[in-house]
Amino acid sequence: MTYLAWGMLDSMEGYQKAGQQEHALACLKWGMDYFIKVHPSPNVLYVQVGNGTEDHRFWGRPEDWNGSDPRPTLKATTTKPASDVAGESSAAMAAASMVFRQYGNVEYADILLTHAKQLYNFATMYRGLYSDSFPEVKEFYNSNSYEDELLWSAAWLYRATGEISYKNDYAKWWTEFNLNYTPERADWSSKLAQAQVLLAKIDGSVQYTTAARTFCDKFVYNTPTTPNGLVFISIWGSLRHISNVVYVCLQAANIGINSEPYRQFAKNQMGYILGDTGRSFVVGFGKDPPASPHHRAASCPDRPAVCDNNALSSPEPNPQILIGAIVGGPNMTDQYVDDREDYVQNEVTIDYNAAYQSSIAELCKLYCSGAGTTTVGSFYFFGVVLFGIINFVNKQL
């Protein structure tokens, strides 16, 4: 949700040109309403609903869930801290508050900002990893640090409020935690690169701009590519990883850091995802798009037909087309098999789509000619792609 809010704040012109502004705002509010619900008091945050093992055993429509009722919840408190989740949630709500304030929903923006401040205080005062507080999550989403989330949330709060205390804090975290190094990636667990670029934008000090340039140069110039040109970071969600990097570097380009090379890099990588090299990796769009992504609801036939593990193993395409979702992606030799049971290369998730959507919106802001634009060059199809992604995120939440 932080990536979505970031894109809606700094790349909203792309949504407007594509006619997707209202859908974008509705999507963001859907996510923020959830975060409000799971933060019922200043030092309480529900960090998970469900059980990873039990959830993965079930294949079917979400509304047909037949496991634990009610589903188990994990609640972070002062004795079971979750600085990483609280810090990230704070960042998301601070960023989203700016979006809604910009579009006139001041009351809702104020509510979000209050939650963001409380969550930041919770994260900083009661420190610890959520996966240490709740060891049962380690199999699925183990956390390695919370220091990057403290930097990230302080930066967003400073941008949202202008309060000098947050500027002092991000400067303190930068020094105290030695956060001037170049991270290996930008993803759901590592927020350092995102924070470095955001600080380069809102602060402009040389240590932040240097860190931003070093990170982007690493991927633009010094990371191996597949034979067809995808900058390859990891097999698990290869397209997710490059989409995250692309948006970070597009933001760096916007403040004058190596602008044209970074923008050309973004065009090339998004073009790969949308099919420039022969096939699309976006469901429902382009040439030979994925037909059987690893997604339960999309694999289910229309009611009243039963949906169970037979849908998982069926050789037929998904009956429901999840328009706009990107799959995990190919391996380092561009090999990809559209196999529903391959959750490494063919899964679809909200974090795979979040930065991808923001990247597409930023490119549309730069290169689309006006409202209703659907194609620019060989790789823009915003009216369908953005609408599908937004609906995809809504369904998953």
Secondary structure as the mmCIF struct_conf table of DSSP 4:
data_model
#
loop_
_struct_conf.conf_type_id
_struct_conf.id
_struct_conf.beg_label_comp_id
_struct_conf.beg_label_asym_id
_struct_conf.beg_label_seq_id
_struct_conf.end_label_comp_id
_struct_conf.end_label_asym_id
_struct_conf.end_label_seq_id
HELX_RH_AL_P HELX_RH_AL_P1 THR A 2 ASP A 10
BEND BEND1 SER A 11 SER A 11
HELX_RH_AL_P HELX_RH_AL_P2 MET A 12 ALA A 18
TURN_TY1_P TURN_TY1_P1 GLY A 19 GLY A 19
HELX_RH_AL_P HELX_RH_AL_P3 GLN A 21 LYS A 37
TURN_TY1_P TURN_TY1_P2 VAL A 38 VAL A 38
STRN STRN1 SER A 41 SER A 41
TURN_TY1_P TURN_TY1_P3 PRO A 42 ASN A 43
STRN STRN2 VAL A 44 VAL A 44
STRN STRN3 LEU A 45 VAL A 49
BEND BEND2 GLY A 50 GLY A 50
HELX_RH_AL_P HELX_RH_AL_P4 GLY A 52 ARG A 57
BEND BEND3 GLY A 60 GLY A 60
HELX_RH_3T_P HELX_RH_3T_P1 PRO A 62 ASP A 64
BEND BEND4 GLY A 67 GLY A 67
BEND BEND5 ASP A 69 PRO A 70
HELX_LH_PP_P HELX_LH_PP_P1 ARG A 71 PRO A 72
STRN STRN4 THR A 73 ALA A 76
BEND BEND6 THR A 78 LYS A 80
HELX_RH_AL_P HELX_RH_AL_P5 SER A 83 GLN A 102
TURN_TY1_P TURN_TY1_P4 TYR A 103 GLY A 104
HELX_RH_AL_P HELX_RH_AL_P6 VAL A 106 MET A 125
BEND BEND7 TYR A 126 TYR A 126
HELX_RH_AL_P HELX_RH_AL_P7 TYR A 130 SER A 133
HELX_RH_3T_P HELX_RH_3T_P2 PRO A 135 VAL A 137
HELX_RH_AL_P HELX_RH_AL_P8 LYS A 138 TYR A 141
BEND BEND8 TYR A 146 TYR A 146
HELX_RH_AL_P HELX_RH_AL_P9 GLU A 147 THR A 161
HELX_RH_AL_P HELX_RH_AL_P10 ILE A 164 GLU A 176
TURN_TY1_P TURN_TY1_P5 PHE A 177 ASN A 180
BEND BEND9 TYR A 181 TYR A 181
BEND BEND10 GLU A 184 GLU A 184
BEND BEND11 ASP A 187 SER A 189
HELX_RH_AL_P HELX_RH_AL_P11 LEU A 192 ILE A 202
TURN_TY1_P TURN_TY1_P6 ASP A 203 ASP A 203
HELX_RH_AL_P HELX_RH_AL_P12 VAL A 206 TYR A 221
BEND BEND12 ASN A 222 THR A 223
STRN STRN5 THR A 225 THR A 225
TURN_TY1_P TURN_TY1_P7 PRO A 227 ASN A 228
STRN STRN6 VAL A 231 VAL A 231
BEND BEND13 ILE A 235 ILE A 235
TURN_TY1_P TURN_TY1_P8 TRP A 236 GLY A 237
HELX_RH_AL_P HELX_RH_AL_P13 SER A 238 ASN A 254
TURN_TY1_P TURN_TY1_P9 ILE A 255 GLY A 256
BEND BEND14 ILE A 257 ASN A 258
HELX_RH_AL_P HELX_RH_AL_P14 SER A 259 LEU A 274
TURN_TY1_P TURN_TY1_P10 GLY A 275 THR A 277
BEND BEND15 GLY A 278 GLY A 278
STRN STRN7 VAL A 282 VAL A 282
TURN_TY1_P TURN_TY1_P11 VAL A 283 GLY A 284
BEND BEND16 PHE A 285 ASP A 288
BEND BEND17 ALA A 291 SER A 292
STRN STRN8 HIS A 294 HIS A 294
HELX_RH_AL_P HELX_RH_AL_P15 ARG A 296 SER A 299
BEND BEND18 CYS A 300 CYS A 300
HELX_LH_PP_P HELX_LH_PP_P2 PRO A 301 PRO A 301
BEND BEND19 ASP A 302 ASP A 302
TURN_TY1_P TURN_TY1_P12 ARG A 303 PRO A 304
BEND BEND20 ALA A 305 ALA A 305
BEND BEND21 ASP A 308 ASP A 308
HELX_RH_AL_P HELX_RH_AL_P16 ASN A 309 SER A 313
BEND BEND22 PRO A 315 GLU A 316
HELX_LH_PP_P HELX_LH_PP_P3 PRO A 317 ASN A 318
BEND BEND23 PRO A 319 GLN A 320
TURN_TY1_P TURN_TY1_P13 ILE A 323 GLY A 324
HELX_LH_PP_P HELX_LH_PP_P4 ALA A 325 ALA A 325
STRN STRN9 ILE A 326 ILE A 326
HELX_LH_PP_P HELX_LH_PP_P5 VAL A 327 VAL A 327
TURN_TY1_P TURN_TY1_P14 MET A 332 THR A 333
BEND BEND24 ASP A 334 ASP A 334
TURN_TY1_P TURN_TY1_P15 ARG A 340 GLU A 341
TURN_TY1_P TURN_TY1_P16 TYR A 343 GLN A 345
BEND BEND25 ASN A 346 ASN A 346
STRN STRN10 GLU A 347 GLU A 347
HELX_RH_AL_P HELX_RH_AL_P17 ILE A 350 TYR A 367
BEND BEND26 GLY A 370 GLY A 370
TURN_TY1_P TURN_TY1_P17 ALA A 371 GLY A 372
BEND BEND27 VAL A 376 VAL A 376
TURN_TY1_P TURN_TY1_P18 GLY A 377 SER A 378
BEND BEND28 PHE A 379 PHE A 379
HELX_RH_AL_P HELX_RH_AL_P18 PHE A 382 GLN A 396
#
